[in-house]
């Protein structure tokens, strides 16, 4: 119980961080289940949240990762927060996930989602999600834009901008 509480606190801290004000060492990557991650999808603030589901074994995911790095730079200091949710296999954290995220120039918050009940949580992210990767949810309050499949930087920024200007 104490371990779960500590992990929830870690996720909350990671999600609330501005990646441009903090440097993530990635010496450890928090492993969470969906129950711990779910509060990320119900925040009702004046902040735009960008949540990307990806994996290092997914070629389109790796290709689009720099777009999120760039978007984080573009929106530095604005009410936009990013979270990269890896769906890598837990036994690949040391071999694949850590080396990949350590190689990034911009340090976006990364958590590893290890929850075998995909049929229960995929619909909670978006009813439009088949479960394919990559997948991106950009939202502010109840206004959500979901993209299944690869996304370009222009689409990321356009979706963020449309939510930033909403009253």
C-alpha positions in Angstrom: 0.0 0.0 0.0 2.8 2.4 0.9 4.6 1.5 -2.3 1.5 2.3 -4.4 1.0 5.6 -2.6 4.7 6.6 -3.3 4.3 5.7 -6.9 1.1 7.8 -7.2 3.0 10.8 -5.7 5.8 10.3 -8.2 3.4 10.2 -11.1 1.7 13.3 -9.9 5.0 15.1 -9.6 6.1 13.9 -13.0 2.9 15.0 -14.7 2.9 18.3 -13.0 6.5 19.1 -14.0 7.4 21.5 -16.8 10.1 19.6 -18.8 11.8 22.8 -19.6 12.5 23.7 -16.0 13.7 20.3 -14.9 16.3 17.9 -16.2 15.3 14.2 -16.0 18.1 11.8 -15.5 16.1 8.7 -16.5 18.3 6.7 -14.1 15.0 5.2 -13.0 11.7 5.2 -15.0 8.6 4.9 -13.0 6.5 1.8 -13.8 2.7 2.5 -13.3 -0.5 0.7 -13.9 -3.5 2.5 -15.5 -5.2 3.1 -12.1 -2.2 5.2 -11.2 -2.2 7.0 -14.5 -5.9 7.6 -14.9 -6.1 10.9 -12.9 -3.9 12.3 -15.7 -7.0 12.1 -18.1 -9.4 14.0 -15.9 -7.6 17.2 -15.0 -9.8 20.2 -15.4 -7.5 23.2 -15.4 -6.5 26.0 -17.8 -3.5 23.8 -18.9 -3.3 21.8 -22.1 -2.1 18.3 -21.5 -0.3 16.3 -24.2 -0.1 12.5 -23.5 1.6 10.3 -26.0 1.5 6.5 -25.9 4.5 5.0 -27.6 7.2 2.3 -27.5 10.8 2.0 -28.6 9.9 -1.0 -30.7 7.4 1.1 -32.7 9.1 2.7 -35.6 6.5 5.4 -36.2 6.7 6.2 -32.4 10.4 6.7 -32.5 10.1 8.8 -35.7 7.6 11.2 -34.1 9.3 11.5 -30.7 11.4 14.5 -31.8 8.2 16.3 -32.6 7.1 16.2 -29.0 10.6 17.4 -28.0 10.2 20.3 -30.4 6.7 21.1 -29.2 7.9 21.2 -25.6 10.4 23.8 -26.6 7.8 25.8 -28.5 5.5 25.9 -25.6 8.1 26.4 -22.9 6.7 28.7 -20.2 3.1 28.3 -21.4 0.4 26.3 -19.8 1.2 23.1 -21.7 2.4 19.9 -20.1 3.7 16.7 -21.7 3.8 13.1 -20.6 5.3 10.3 -22.7 3.7 7.0 -21.7 5.9 4.1 -22.8 4.3 0.8 -23.6 7.6 -1.0 -23.8 7.9 -4.4 -22.1 9.2 -4.1 -18.5 12.1 -6.4 -19.2 13.3 -4.0 -21.9 13.6 -0.9 -19.7 17.4 -1.2 -19.2 18.2 -2.4 -22.7 15.9 -0.2 -24.8 13.8 2.4 -23.0 16.4 4.1 -20.8 19.1 4.4 -23.5 16.5 5.9 -25.9 15.2 8.5 -23.6 18.7 9.4 -22.3 19.6 10.1 -25.9 17.0 12.9 -26.3 18.1 16.5 -26.1 14.9 17.6 -24.4 13.9 15.8 -21.3 10.2 15.0 -21.4 8.6 13.2 -18.5 8.4 9.4 -19.3 6.6 6.7 -17.4 6.2 3.0 -18.3 2.7 1.8 -18.3 2.7 -1.9 -17.3 -1.0 -2.9 -17.2 -2.1 -6.1 -18.9 -5.7 -5.1 -18.9 -5.6 -3.1 -22.1 -9.2 -4.0 -22.9 -10.3 -2.1 -19.8 -8.2 1.0 -20.1 -7.8 1.7 -23.8 -11.4 2.9 -24.0 -10.9 5.2 -21.0 -8.1 7.0 -22.9 -10.4 7.4 -25.9 -13.3 5.3 -27.3 -11.8 6.0 -30.7 -8.5 4.1 -29.8 -8.1 0.6 -31.2 -5.0 0.2 -29.1 -2.5 0.7 -32.0 0.6 2.8 -31.5 1.4 5.6 -31.5 -1.5 7.4 -30.0 -1.8 10.9 -28.7 -4.3 12.6 -26.5 -4.3 16.4 -26.3 -6.8 17.9 -24.0 -7.9 20.8 -21.8 -10.7 20.1 -19.5 -13.4 18.2 -21.4 -12.1 19.3 -24.8 -10.1 16.5 -26.3 -8.3 15.7 -29.5 -7.3 12.1 -30.0 -5.0 10.9 -32.8 -4.3 7.2 -33.4 -1.3 6.7 -35.6 1.7 9.0 -36.4 1.4 12.7 -35.8 3.4 15.5 -37.2 4.7 18.6 -35.4 2.3 20.8 -37.2 -0.7 18.7 -36.0 0.6 18.7 -32.4 1.0 22.5 -32.4 -2.3 23.1 -34.2 -4.2 21.0 -31.7 -2.4 22.6 -28.7 -3.1 26.1 -30.2 -6.8 25.3 -30.7 -7.1 24.4 -27.0 -5.0 27.2 -25.7 -7.3 29.8 -27.3 -10.5 28.3 -26.0 -12.3 30.3 -23.3 
